[in-house]
Amino acid sequence: MAVFKNVTLMMGAVDETDSLRETVLGVLDICDHRDLREIIIGYSQHITPGCKAVVDELAAMESDVPVVTFMQRKKGISALTEMIDIARGSHCILMASDMALDLGCVAGMIAGAKRDGDTVVSASRWLRGCSFHGYNTVRRLLNFAAQQFLKLLFRVKMTDFTIPYQIVPTELYQSIAWESEGFPILIEMVLKPLRLGYSFVEIPTDCYSRKQGKSKNSFRQTALYLKTALHIRFMKKRDMLKKDSILYQRFYG
């Protein structure tokens, strides 16, 4: 059983500047620093000079919460697995660095993990009272339709499957055998813990259109979400775990 001790916050950086700074300073302002093990920022080789300057600024900042930065070796968003590999907190939260989701969720996630370290506390944009800001109607309707399909496919009462803004035991993330190389890895981060039997509790978040930088997602990548979801729905649970991982040895060793 996972017990909450502290959390590693993880985020990527390519072309964000003010929003990256606001994200880091925002969570440091909101959260009890005793709950934060570290903040990891992985940046691409294609990082803009302005974004790199902010990354260096944050790494040099005086804080009792270390800001760890490194250049990713893998391409694209799948490089977030490198952050998972080096995370030292008992739990992890993957965050966007473009202020697209409410930072206030982090405190709620930590509170939930303190109550039950094995429960995944996940943000949802579709709970009653939540709003999408700056999203066109077609995109919002397509997202809603996707959520309804996934709810039926996985037979659960969750409302949001497509953003991994959630707190997860680090041993779980480090035990999963990640397969996707593009944006579908984001849905992997939700669906594999779900298939492995972890309980999910959702908390509300508003969603905002990107304030800085350009989205690296595409319609092709989004379409691959469906293929990834179907693959995960019918694969064997033991195949979702690395053979030498803590959880594989615990359940199948």
C-alpha positions in Angstrom: 0.0 0.0 0.0 1.3 3.4 -1.0 1.6 6.0 1.8 1.8 9.7 1.0 5.0 11.3 2.1 5.5 14.0 -0.5 4.9 14.7 -4.1 7.0 15.3 -7.2 5.5 17.9 -9.6 6.5 17.3 -13.2 6.2 19.6 -16.2 7.6 20.0 -19.6 8.9 23.2 -21.3 9.4 24.2 -24.9 8.2 27.7 -25.6 6.4 28.8 -22.4 7.8 31.8 -20.5 5.5 33.7 -18.2 3.1 30.8 -17.8 5.9 28.4 -16.8 7.0 30.9 -14.2 3.4 31.4 -13.0 2.9 27.6 -12.7 5.9 27.0 -10.6 5.5 30.1 -8.3 1.7 29.4 -8.1 2.1 25.8 -6.7 4.8 27.0 -4.3 2.4 29.6 -3.1 -0.6 27.3 -2.8 1.0 24.2 -1.3 2.6 23.4 2.0 6.2 23.0 1.1 6.5 20.0 3.5 4.3 18.2 1.0 6.5 18.9 -2.0 9.6 16.7 -2.7 10.7 18.5 -5.8 9.6 20.2 -9.0 11.0 18.6 -12.2 11.1 20.5 -15.5 12.1 18.6 -18.5 12.9 20.7 -21.6 13.2 19.8 -25.3 16.3 20.4 -27.4 13.9 22.7 -29.4 13.4 24.9 -26.4 13.2 28.6 -27.2 15.8 31.0 -25.8 13.1 32.8 -23.8 11.8 29.6 -22.3 15.3 28.3 -21.5 16.0 31.6 -19.6 13.0 31.0 -17.4 14.0 27.4 -16.8 17.4 28.5 -15.7 15.9 31.3 -13.5 13.7 28.8 -11.7 16.5 26.3 -11.2 18.6 29.0 -9.6 15.8 30.3 -7.4 16.3 30.1 -3.7 13.6 27.7 -2.3 13.3 24.9 0.1 11.7 22.9 -2.7 14.3 22.0 -5.3 13.7 22.7 -8.9 15.3 20.0 -11.0 15.8 20.7 -14.7 17.3 18.5 -17.5 17.3 18.2 -21.3 15.1 15.3 -22.5 16.7 12.5 -24.4 13.5 11.2 -25.9 11.5 13.0 -28.5 8.2 14.7 -27.9 5.8 14.3 -25.0 6.8 10.7 -24.4 9.9 12.2 -22.8 7.8 12.7 -19.7 8.7 9.1 -18.8 12.2 10.3 -18.1 10.8 12.6 -15.4 8.9 9.6 -13.9 12.1 7.6 -13.8 13.9 10.1 -11.7 11.0 11.2 -9.4 11.8 10.8 -5.7 8.5 11.7 -4.1 6.1 9.0 -2.9 3.6 10.4 -5.4 3.7 12.2 -8.7 1.6 14.9 -10.5 2.1 15.7 -14.1 1.2 19.4 -14.7 0.8 21.6 -17.8 3.1 24.6 -17.9 0.7 26.7 -19.9 -1.8 27.5 -17.1 -4.5 25.5 -18.9 -5.9 24.0 -15.7 -6.6 25.3 -12.2 -3.5 25.1 -10.0 -5.8 24.9 -7.0 -6.4 21.3 -7.8 -2.9 20.4 -6.6 -3.8 21.0 -2.9 -7.0 18.9 -3.3 -5.0 16.1 -4.8 -2.5 16.1 -2.0 -5.3 16.1 0.6 -6.8 13.1 -1.1 -3.5 11.2 -1.3 -3.0 11.9 2.4 -6.3 10.2 3.2 -5.6 7.2 1.0 -2.2 6.8 -0.7 -3.5 4.3 -3.2 -6.4 6.3 -4.5 -5.8 8.3 -7.7 -7.2 11.8 -7.3 -7.9 13.1 -10.8 -9.1 16.5 -12.1 -12.2 16.6 -14.3 -13.3 19.3 -16.6 -16.8 17.7 -16.9 -18.0 17.7 -13.3 -21.0 19.9 -12.6 -20.0 23.5 -12.3 -16.8 23.3 -14.4 -16.3 25.5 -17.5 -14.2 25.5 -20.6 -12.8 28.9 -21.4 -11.6 29.8 -24.9 -12.6 26.5 -26.5 -14.8 26.4 -29.6 -18.1 24.5 -29.4 -17.1 21.8 -31.9 -13.9 20.9 -29.9 -15.9 20.8 -26.7 -18.6 18.5 -28.1 -16.0 16.1 -29.6 -14.3 15.9 -26.2 -17.7 15.2 -24.5 -18.5 12.5 -27.0 -15.1 10.9 -26.4 -15.7 10.9 -22.6 -19.0 9.2 -23.1 -17.5 6.5 -25.3 -14.7 5.8 -22.8 -17.1 5.6 -19.9 -19.0 2.9 -21.8 -15.9 1.1 -22.9 -14.3 0.9 -19.4 -17.6 0.6 -17.6 -16.9 3.2 -14.9 -18.6 6.4 -13.8 -15.6 8.7 -14.4 -16.3 11.9 -16.4 -12.8 12.8 -17.7 -10.4 10.2 -19.1 -8.2 12.3 -21.4 -6.1 14.5 -19.1 -3.7 12.9 -16.7 -3.8 15.8 -14.2 -3.9 13.5 -11.2 -1.9 12.4 -8.2 -0.5 8.8 -8.5 1.8 6.7 -6.4 5.3 6.9 -7.9 5.8 3.2 -7.6 2.8 2.7 -9.9 4.0 5.1 -12.6 7.5 3.7 -12.4 6.1 0.1 -12.7 4.0 0.7 -15.9 5.4 -0.3 -19.2 4.7 2.8 -21.3 4.0 2.1 -25.0 3.0 5.3 -26.7 5.5 7.7 -28.2 3.1 10.6 -28.9 0.2 12.3 -27.2 -1.7 9.0 -26.6 0.7 8.5 -23.7 -1.5 10.9 -21.8 -4.5 8.6 -22.0 -2.2 5.7 -21.1 -1.5 7.5 -17.8 -5.2 7.4 -16.9 -6.3 4.1 -18.4 -3.6 1.8 -17.3 -3.9 2.7 -13.6 -7.7 2.3 -14.0 -7.3 -1.2 -15.6 -4.9 -2.2 -12.9 -7.6 -1.7 -10.4 -6.7 1.6 -8.8 -9.7 3.6 -7.4 -10.2 7.1 -8.9 -11.8 10.1 -7.2 -12.4 13.1 -9.4 -12.2 16.8 -8.3 -13.4 19.7 -10.5 -11.2 22.0 -12.6 -11.9 24.7 -15.1 -10.1 24.5 -18.4 -8.5 27.4 -20.3 -7.1 27.7 -23.8 -3.3 27.9 -24.0 -2.0 31.3 -23.0 1.5 31.0 -24.4 3.2 28.8 -26.9 1.7 26.6 -29.5 -0.1 23.3 -28.9 2.0 20.3 -30.0 -1.1 18.1 -30.3 -2.8 17.4 -33.6 -5.9 15.8 -35.0 -3.9 12.7 -36.0 -2.5 12.3 -32.5 -6.0 12.9 -31.0 -7.4 10.2 -33.3 -4.7 7.8 -32.0 -6.3 8.1 -28.5 -9.1 5.8 -29.6 -6.6 3.1 -30.8 -4.7 3.4 -27.6 -7.9 3.1 -25.5 -9.1 0.0 -27.3 -5.6 -1.6 -26.9 -5.5 -1.0 -23.2 -9.1 -2.1 -22.6 -8.4 -5.6 -23.9 -4.7 -6.2 -23.0 -3.7 -8.4 -20.0 -3.0 -6.6 -16.8 0.3 -8.2 -16.3 1.5 -6.9 -19.7 0.9 -3.4 -18.5 3.8 -3.7 -16.0 7.5 -3.9 -16.4 8.7 -7.4 -15.6 11.4 -6.1 -13.2 9.1 -3.5 -11.5 8.0 -3.4 -7.9 4.4 -4.0 -8.7 5.0 -6.8 -11.1 7.1 -8.6 -8.5 4.4 -7.9 -5.9 1.5 -9.3 -7.9 3.1 -11.8 -10.3 6.6 -12.6 -8.9 
